[in-house]
Amino acid sequence: MKVEFAPLNIPLTRRLQTAAVLQWVLSFLLLAQVCIGIIVMLIIHNYWFLYIPYLTWLYFDWNTPEQGGRRSNWVRNWAVWKYFKDYFPIHLIKTQDLDPSHNYIFGFHPHGILVAGAFGNFCTNYSDFKQLFPGFTAYLHVLPFWFRCPLFREYLMSSGPVSVSKKSVSYVLSKDGGGNISVIVLGGAEESLDAHPGKFTLFIRQRKGFVKIALTHGACLVPVFSFGENELFKQISNPEGSWLRTVQEKLQKIMGFALPLFHARGVFQYNFGLMPYRKAIHTVVGRPIPVRQTLHPTLEQIEELHQTYMEELRKLFEEHKGKYGIPEHKTLIFK
């Protein structure tokens, strides 16, 4: 295979975009391990005056990811996120106005490999979110595992993510006055194993917890589809039943997160590496589904609203797929 190298005369802006995305990828792949390693080294070398104050503070701060987190506008305004957004680029599209006196659940699809669209749109101040949805605050819910990593949790929370636990979602949706949006990547880690270019497989049929929470709090449901999310990386073939998929699924059950074997381009060549491809991401926010508050919803009510949500999600995909180069015969596959 002939290796295609990046040209030497690349504009500075594109170099900065590449650097921004590289640090983002590495932060999710390595930073948590590095932070844990730092704590371990401090303990081994008995730097007690550093690790004891931090671990003491961590004990008292443990529940913060389930209580709205601790975002920093200073971090969200870092110029690196502007270059990150422009690398793909990432776009946010609104189809209907939302009432800021209400709270909402955005069901984000698909998961993709690293959920770049969700991070770029809801965890930085360089997206069009504030212009499109004035008066709202978005909370991206991610796996609780990441908040158990010392030091890394502080970096992660500074951008706005919070835990995806039931307690965390309920905390956001219980805030008085409205204007709060829980953004939940409903397919979760399991869906990332089916994140192949040109595929639109969503793990949604058995995901009904978000529906129950929406009914309990009277939060409107909004389907969100991020066109281009699955095009950023290629993944080693892992069809269901294969030995690789079996191992991945077992590891996912043990650890709580999936390990897709992905690849794309490199920094200085375009044939292989962990850098995502420069593919545009268009995150389309659909129409809100009104939800009447029901403190103790029945199974029938949950099932009915769940079916309505899947129908609206399919309509959203069908209405917009042609705009983003998806062939007419392609459709969503619900698992």
Helices and strands as residue ranges (DSSP letters): H 12-26, I 27-31, H 32-44, H 48-61, G 64-66, H 73-76, H 79-87, E 90-94, E 104-109, H 116-122, H 129-132, E 137-142, G 144-148, H 152-158, E 162-163, H 166-173, E 180-185, H 188-192, E 201-202, H 209-217, E 220-227, G 229-231, E 234-235, H 243-255, E 262-263, E 281-285, H 299-320, G 321-324, E 333-334
